[in-house]
Amino acid sequence: MQIDLRTVSITPLRQTFDHIAARIGADKAASRYIEATMDLQASNLHYRPTWDPEHEIFDASRTAITMADWYVFKDPRQYYYGTYTQSRARMQENAEADFDFVESRGLADGYDDAARRTALDFYLPLRHVAWGANMNGASMCAYGFGTAITQPCLYQGMDQLGIAQYLTRLGLALGQTGDLEAAKHAWLNAPAWQALRRYVEDTFVLKDWFELYVAQNVALDGLLFPLAYGEVETAFTGRAGPVVAMLTRFQHEWFDDSSKWVDACLRIGAAENAANRELLAKWSTHWRRRAFDALVPIAQLAMGEHGGAALERVNARLDARLVKAGVTA
């Protein structure tokens, strides 16, 4: 008995879904990101929400930013659920390896006591800032319009929840459970933290979700992360070794990754029309000023007299990002 195996080429009847083909052409194959993102926003619902009858449940007019097509806010990282989880799994593996290394070698036990106290006083209250960012990411996803931007907003919020958990682990590695309670008390009562706490709580009640995007992702994160996981982290390394840098590796890598998306959205929104550029410049100016003022006392908490200069350097880098994105105050 003889069996002949032959290769048969089958031409697909179509390359992608009809709503994707309407955007890119019927003869083009779409990426998984495009198929998992484009035109998935729910619309044309039967009734308006009783808690906000002036808007549809999903309504583009919930922000003053206007777009001819909300799906131009494509994520340059091409994140949909599959690629997002794969990327974060790799980052988590690196972070877990660093925590395991520090714990298995007893590096935290031999850490300089003065530097340990400063690190705990500075980093642990930031758990509450990250939790606020998680709430804001969920809010942007809930009230935003267009899956191309609301999908990564939710990812951004979930990442911040992970950052809060990593800060908790840093506290347990360098200190005790009582240090977590002390950090909560500092967040609620210590004068150095009250301006930042007010900033976070004020963002909770912002009605315009794109203004919230600017206040959280551009202004606050744009200053806080380079300060906490750049300038302050470097100062700790020079002072007492790389332990803190190892325990905050995830935050450092995450900010570099998320900034690509944040800058792309700013650039796209500003390029749409002059009214958008004016609004983005106005919001950026207002929230950057507030974020800068709120971070001054905690920069001094971590770096003493050098904190102000470090914050100025961070602010200059954010200014360069905004100019590159076409948003200038």
NORJOUR-V643691 format. One record per run of one state. SS is the DSSP state (h for helix, s for strand, l for the rest). FROM is the first residue (numbers start at 0). TO is the last residue. Records with the same first field share a line. If there is no record, write none. Layout:
SS: FROM-TO / FROM-TO
//
This chain:
l: 0-16 / 24-30 / 35-58 / 62-68 / 72-79 / 104-111 / 123-124 / 143-145 / 174-175 / 189-189 / 203-207 / 240-241 / 247-247 / 272-272 / 324-328
h: 17-23 / 31-34 / 59-61 / 69-71 / 80-103 / 112-122 / 125-142 / 146-173 / 176-188 / 190-202 / 208-239 / 242-246 / 248-271 / 273-323
//
